[in-house]
């Protein structure tokens, strides 16, 4: 993929510093880029926008805006430019970044601190993690952050883009080195090497351990499958968020949530024109059980009778409920945030706990089954059919212990899709179709010959020896082919 550096003619110092990169980096002025003289629409191009400002309707704003319109990959993109304009007064930051801010800045004596982030780096090593984290949140080449301490707590007070002309003379050598490192990572430097047609980022989180949606072997099989489809795949983590636009597609293999970097990265990637699985709309719809309950009810999809509980009707529900019953937090995932109440006292205690975190809670009658059907679907077609059995001595497929105890899982049986109950597969397709055409896992309970949708999951499990038991490596190739087809349509 070609890389353009859009730079004002008066900022030649950084162009001179990058002279050795010019065999793989083309430097153009904003006017040249906006005129369309240097590229054709549809060319695979990365555009590093180092204009002197990004304010609305400025030259810098239009460089990123037209880059998106031309199908190029701008850095920063228009979404980030909007975030930066809103971030001049920052009110909220993600929990992980909040903790890192307190840890990084607590030793400071002053109550005011300025941090400059150059291509994801800072001059001081001790602020390296903080700089990377800020960069992943506000993905722009040159950023300045102002922090203020109030009542012993640091907060990110302001974030703004830095113009190349505003980089202090004492920082210029470092900025040039950071830029070189950035563009060296982007470039393919092997002689006589034909680059693959597309680049794929596979987002994962090694810290998830057994709860990760894909095991290490499955991730390796995805990479091999990508290579066979002329696609270079690379495992990335949230720490690599600043490199997102180096890729053509994003495949998320980390547990998703709306108030989480997985959703933010999916949204940013989709906004930049990348192909994304799981797309942000699917994440938004699947990760909230209240939304799913309403959606299934409106579409008349068979599901366990569902009540949405809030503080106003909680006491009535406690009196009317049939026991045992199941409570679910709206954002529950993989048996976590789901509890069973055997009687009114347990239900009252659980409702008090759940309603302290969320205004709404889902309640359903308990359906006792030996296993749940999991039908995996992509592009509206069933890929695999599994029976997820309940964990031994437990009523769910996963039994979570305390922080020191390992999660126990029930066994899994995978069968050819054509041997799964036809009514089950048809129901799964219908339920998933209400969400979109992405990669989904539909959980279904079977009782007395009838089938009931429990939930539709984005980011379904894909583990070696489990979901791929029937199709083997072909399962991974089908996922990659879907990404390639979507890219070809772009």
C-alpha positions in Angstrom: 0.0 0.0 0.0 1.4 3.4 -1.0 2.0 6.0 1.7 1.6 9.8 1.2 2.8 12.3 3.6 0.8 15.5 3.2 2.9 18.4 4.5 3.0 22.2 4.3 5.9 23.4 2.1 7.2 25.5 5.0 7.6 22.5 7.2 10.6 21.1 5.3 12.5 20.1 8.4 10.5 16.9 8.8 10.6 16.2 5.0 14.4 16.5 5.2 14.5 14.1 8.2 12.5 11.6 6.3 14.6 11.8 3.1 15.9 8.3 3.5 12.3 7.0 3.5 11.3 8.6 0.3 11.7 5.4 -1.8 8.6 4.2 0.0 7.1 7.5 1.1 5.8 10.3 -1.2 5.7 13.8 0.2 3.1 16.1 -1.2 1.6 19.5 -0.3 -2.1 19.8 0.8 -2.9 21.5 -2.5 -1.4 18.7 -4.5 -3.3 16.1 -2.6 -6.6 18.0 -2.7 -6.3 18.6 -6.5 -6.2 14.8 -7.0 -3.1 15.1 -9.1 -1.0 12.6 -7.2 -3.3 9.6 -6.9 -6.3 8.0 -8.5 -9.5 7.2 -6.8 -9.6 3.6 -5.5 -5.8 3.4 -5.3 -4.7 1.7 -2.0 -3.1 4.6 -0.3 -2.3 5.6 3.3 -2.4 9.3 3.8 -0.5 10.7 6.8 -2.0 14.2 7.2 0.5 16.6 8.8 -1.3 19.7 7.8 -0.9 22.7 10.2 -4.4 22.3 11.6 -7.6 20.2 11.5 -10.3 22.7 12.4 -13.6 22.3 10.6 -13.3 23.2 6.9 -9.6 23.9 7.1 -7.1 22.5 4.7 -6.2 19.7 7.1 -9.8 18.8 7.6 -10.4 18.5 3.9 -7.3 16.3 3.3 -8.7 13.7 5.7 -12.3 14.1 4.5 -11.4 13.7 0.8 -9.0 10.8 1.6 -12.0 8.9 3.0 -14.1 9.9 0.0 -11.4 8.6 -2.3 -11.2 5.3 -0.5 -7.8 6.2 0.9 -6.7 5.6 4.6 -6.3 8.9 6.3 -4.2 9.4 9.5 -5.9 11.0 11.4 -9.3 10.1 10.1 -12.3 12.5 10.3 -13.7 10.7 13.3 -10.5 11.3 15.2 -10.5 14.9 14.1 -14.0 15.2 15.5 -12.9 13.5 18.7 -9.9 15.9 19.0 -12.2 19.0 18.6 -14.5 17.7 21.2 -11.6 16.7 23.5 -10.4 20.2 24.1 -12.4 19.7 27.3 -12.3 16.0 28.3 -15.0 14.7 30.6 -14.6 11.0 30.4 -11.8 8.6 29.6 -11.9 4.7 29.6 -11.2 3.1 33.0 -7.9 1.5 31.9 -6.6 4.9 30.8 -7.9 6.5 34.0 -5.9 4.1 36.1 -2.8 4.5 34.0 -3.0 8.3 34.3 -3.1 8.1 38.1 -0.3 5.6 38.2 2.0 7.5 35.8 1.5 11.0 37.2 1.1 10.4 41.0 4.8 11.1 41.7 4.7 14.6 40.2 4.9 17.6 42.6 3.2 20.0 40.3 -0.6 20.0 39.8 -0.3 20.7 36.1 1.4 18.6 33.4 1.8 18.7 29.7 2.5 15.5 27.7 3.4 15.5 24.0 2.7 12.4 22.1 4.6 12.0 18.8 3.5 9.1 16.6 2.6 7.3 19.9 5.9 8.0 21.7 7.1 10.5 24.3 10.6 11.7 25.0 10.6 10.3 28.5 10.6 6.5 28.8 8.6 6.6 32.0 5.6 8.0 30.1 5.9 5.5 27.3 2.8 3.4 28.3 0.7 6.5 28.9 1.7 8.0 25.5 0.7 4.7 23.7 -2.6 4.6 25.5 -3.4 8.2 24.7 -2.4 7.5 21.1 -4.8 4.6 20.9 -7.6 6.8 22.1 -6.8 9.8 20.0 -5.1 8.4 16.9 -3.3 11.4 15.4 0.4 11.9 14.5 1.2 14.7 16.9 -0.9 15.3 20.1 -0.5 17.5 23.2 -2.3 16.6 26.4 -2.8 18.7 29.4 -3.4 17.0 32.8 -4.6 18.8 36.0 -4.7 17.4 39.6 -7.6 18.2 41.7 -8.1 16.8 45.2 -5.2 14.3 44.7 -6.8 13.0 41.5 -5.3 13.6 38.0 -7.6 14.2 35.1 -7.1 14.6 31.4 -8.2 18.2 31.0 -7.4 18.9 27.3 -6.2 17.1 24.2 -5.3 18.9 21.0 -3.4 18.2 17.7 0.1 19.8 17.4 1.0 21.4 14.1 4.4 20.4 12.8 5.4 24.1 12.9 4.6 24.1 16.7 7.0 21.2 17.6 9.7 22.8 19.8 13.2 22.8 18.3 14.5 20.7 21.1 11.9 18.0 20.2 12.5 17.9 16.5 15.2 15.2 16.4 13.0 12.9 18.5 9.9 13.6 16.4 11.9 12.8 13.2 13.1 9.5 14.8 9.5 8.6 15.9 8.2 9.4 12.4 10.9 7.2 10.9 10.0 4.3 13.2 6.4 4.8 12.3 6.9 4.7 8.6 9.4 1.8 8.8 6.7 -0.3 10.5 4.3 0.6 7.7 6.7 -0.1 4.9 7.5 -3.5 3.3 11.3 -3.5 2.9 12.2 -7.0 1.7 13.8 -7.0 -1.7 11.9 -8.9 -4.5 9.0 -9.3 -2.1 5.5 -9.2 -3.6 3.2 -7.8 -0.9 0.0 -9.6 -0.3 -3.2 -8.1 -1.7 -4.6 -7.2 1.7 -3.5 -6.8 5.3 -5.6 -8.1 8.2 -5.3 -7.1 11.8 -6.6 -9.8 14.3 -7.3 -8.1 17.6 -6.8 -10.4 20.6 -6.0 -10.1 24.3 -3.5 -12.7 25.7 -4.6 -11.8 29.2 -8.1 -13.3 28.6 -6.6 -16.8 29.0 -9.3 -19.5 28.9 -12.0 -17.0 28.4 -10.6 -15.7 25.1 -12.9 -16.3 22.1 -10.1 -18.0 20.3 -7.2 -20.1 21.5 -3.6 -19.7 20.3 -3.9 -22.6 17.8 -7.0 -21.1 16.3 -5.3 -17.8 15.9 -2.4 -19.4 14.1 -4.8 -21.2 11.8 -6.5 -17.9 10.9 -3.1 -16.5 10.0 -2.3 -19.5 7.8 -5.8 -19.3 6.2 -5.2 -15.7 5.4 -1.9 -16.4 3.7 -3.6 -18.9 1.4 -6.1 -16.2 0.4 -3.3 -13.6 -0.4 -3.8 -11.8 2.8 -1.1 -11.0 5.4 -2.6 -11.4 8.9 -1.0 -10.0 12.1 -2.0 -10.5 15.7 -2.4 -7.1 17.4 -3.5 -5.9 20.8 -5.0 -2.7 22.0 -1.4 -1.4 22.4 -1.2 -1.4 18.6 -4.3 0.7 18.1 -2.2 3.5 16.7 -1.3 1.2 13.8 -4.9 0.4 12.9 -4.9 2.2 9.6 -2.0 0.1 8.3 -4.5 -2.6 7.7 -7.4 -3.2 5.3 -9.5 -5.3 7.6 -10.0 -5.9 11.3 -11.1 -9.2 12.8 -11.9 -9.0 16.5 -11.0 -12.1 18.5 -11.3 -10.4 21.9 -14.4 -10.3 24.1 -16.4 -7.3 23.0 -18.3 -4.7 25.0 -19.7 -1.2 24.1 -17.9 0.6 26.9 -14.6 -0.9 25.8 -11.7 -0.4 23.3 -13.1 -3.3 21.1 -16.1 -1.2 20.2 -14.1 2.0 19.8 -11.6 0.3 17.5 -14.4 -1.3 15.5 -16.2 2.0 15.1 -13.0 3.8 14.1 -12.0 1.1 11.6 -15.5 1.1 10.0 -15.5 4.9 9.8 -12.1 4.7 7.9 -13.6 2.3 5.3 -12.1 -0.9 6.7 -13.9 -4.2 6.6 -14.7 -5.1 10.2 -15.8 -8.3 11.9 -17.3 -7.7 14.5 -18.8 -4.5 13.1 -19.8 -1.9 15.7 -23.5 -2.2 15.0 -23.3 -6.0 15.8 -21.4 -5.3 19.0 -23.9 -2.7 20.1 -26.9 -5.0 19.4 -25.5 -8.3 20.7 -23.9 -7.1 23.9 -27.1 -5.7 25.4 -29.6 -8.4 26.5 -32.3 -5.8 26.9 -32.0 -4.9 23.2 -32.0 -8.5 22.2 -35.1 -9.3 24.3 -37.1 -6.5 22.7 -35.8 -7.4 19.2 -36.7 -11.1 19.5 -40.1 -10.3 21.0 -40.9 -7.8 18.2 -39.9 -10.4 15.5 -41.8 -13.1 17.2 -38.7 -15.3 17.6 -39.4 -18.1 20.1 -37.5 -17.3 23.3 -38.0 -17.9 27.0 -40.7 -15.5 28.5 -38.7 -12.4 29.3 -39.4 -9.6 31.8 -37.4 -6.3 31.9 -37.1 -5.4 35.6 -36.4 -2.0 37.0 -36.7 -0.4 40.4 -40.4 0.4 39.9 -41.5 -3.2 39.2 -38.9 -5.2 41.1 -41.1 -5.9 44.2 -44.0 -7.0 42.0 -41.8 -9.4 40.1 -40.4 -10.9 43.4 -44.0 -11.7 44.4 -45.1 -13.0 41.0 -42.0 -14.9 39.9 -41.9 -18.7 39.4 -38.8 -20.2 40.9 -36.1 -20.9 40.0 -35.6 -18.0 37.7 -32.6 -16.5 36.0 -31.4 -12.9 36.2 -29.1 -11.4 33.5 -27.1 -8.1 33.5 -27.7 -6.4 30.2 -24.0 -6.7 29.3 -23.5 -10.3 30.6 -21.2 -12.6 28.6 -20.2 -16.2 28.7 -22.1 -17.1 31.9 -20.7 -14.1 33.7 -23.3 -11.6 35.0 -26.0 -14.3 35.0 -27.4 -15.7 38.3 -30.1 -18.2 39.3 -32.5 -17.4 42.1 -34.1 -20.3 43.9 -36.5 -18.3 46.1 -37.8 -14.8 46.8 -35.0 -14.0 49.3 -32.3 -14.8 46.7 -34.1 -12.9 44.0 -34.4 -9.8 46.2 -30.7 -9.9 47.1 -29.6 -10.4 43.4 -31.9 -7.6 42.2 -30.5 -5.2 44.8 -27.0 -6.1 43.5 -27.8 -5.9 39.8 -29.9 -2.8 39.9 -27.1 -0.9 41.7 -25.1 -1.2 38.4 -27.8 -1.0 35.8 -31.2 0.6 35.5 -32.6 -2.5 33.8 -32.2 -6.2 34.4 -33.4 -9.2 32.4 -35.4 -12.0 34.1 -36.4 -15.3 32.6 -37.8 -18.6 33.9 -35.0 -21.2 34.4 -35.0 -23.8 31.6 -33.2 -26.9 32.6 -31.4 -28.6 29.7 -28.3 -30.8 29.5 -26.8 -28.6 26.8 -27.3 -25.5 24.7 -27.1 -25.6 20.9 -24.6 -23.1 19.5 -25.1 -22.4 15.8 -22.2 -20.4 14.2 -23.2 -18.3 11.3 -21.4 -16.0 8.8 -23.0 -14.1 6.0 -26.3 -15.7 6.9 -25.0 -19.2 6.4 -24.5 -21.8 9.2 -20.8 -22.7 9.6 -20.9 -25.1 12.6 -23.3 -26.7 15.0 -22.2 -27.5 18.6 -23.7 -28.8 21.7 -22.3 -26.9 24.7 -22.9 -29.1 27.7 -23.4 -27.7 31.2 -20.3 -27.7 33.5 -20.3 -30.7 35.8 -22.5 -30.1 38.8 -23.5 -26.7 37.5 -26.5 -25.2 35.6 -24.4 -23.2 33.1 -21.8 -24.2 30.4 -19.1 -22.4 32.4 -18.6 -22.3 36.2 -16.7 -19.3 37.3 -14.9 -19.5 40.7 -13.3 -16.7 42.6 -10.3 -14.8 41.3 -7.9 -17.7 42.1 -10.0 -20.5 40.8 -9.9 -21.7 37.2 -13.1 -21.5 35.2 -14.6 -25.0 34.5 -16.3 -25.7 31.3 -18.7 -28.4 30.2 -17.8 -30.7 27.3 -18.6 -29.8 23.7 -19.8 -31.9 20.8 -19.6 -30.6 17.3 -21.7 -32.2 14.5 -22.1 -31.4 10.8 -24.6 -28.6 10.3 -26.8 -30.8 8.1 -27.2 -33.3 11.0 -28.3 -30.6 13.4 -32.1 -30.3 13.9 -33.4 -28.4 10.9 -35.8 -26.2 13.0 -32.8 -25.2 15.2 -30.7 -24.1 12.3 -33.5 -22.2 10.6 -34.3 -20.4 13.9 -30.7 -19.5 14.3 -30.5 -18.0 10.8 -33.7 -16.0 11.4 -32.4 -14.6 14.8 -28.9 -13.7 13.4 -30.5 -12.1 10.4 -32.1 -9.5 12.7 -28.6 -8.4 13.8 -26.8 -8.3 10.5 -24.6 -10.4 8.2 -21.5 -10.8 10.4 -20.0 -13.7 12.4 -22.5 -14.8 15.1 -23.1 -17.6 17.5 -26.8 -18.2 18.3 -27.5 -20.0 21.6 -30.7 -22.1 21.5 -32.3 -24.4 24.1 -34.3 -27.4 23.1 -37.2 -28.4 25.3 -39.9 -31.0 24.4 -39.1 -30.8 20.7 -39.3 -27.0 20.6 -36.5 -24.5 20.2 -35.9 -21.2 22.0 -33.3 -18.5 21.3 -31.4 -17.6 24.4 -29.2 -15.0 22.8 -27.3 -14.0 19.7 -23.6 -13.5 20.3 -21.2 -11.4 18.2 -17.6 -12.6 18.5 -18.5 -16.3 19.0 -16.0 -18.8 20.2 -13.7 -20.2 17.6 -11.3 -22.8 19.2 -9.2 -25.5 17.7 -10.6 -28.9 18.2 -14.1 -27.6 19.2 -15.9 -25.4 16.7 -13.5 -26.5 13.9 -14.0 -30.2 14.7 -16.0 -30.9 11.5 -14.7 -28.4 8.9 -11.1 -28.2 10.2 -9.0 -25.5 8.4 -11.8 -24.9 6.0 -13.7 -23.1 8.7 -10.9 -20.5 9.0 -10.6 -20.2 5.2 -14.4 -19.4 5.0 -14.0 -16.6 7.5 -11.0 -15.2 5.6 -12.8 -15.5 2.3 -15.7 -13.6 3.7 -13.3 -10.7 4.6 -11.8 -10.9 1.1 -15.2 -10.7 -0.6 -16.1 -7.7 1.4 -12.8 -6.0 0.6 -13.3 -6.8 -3.1 -16.7 -5.0 -2.9 -15.2 -1.9 -1.4 
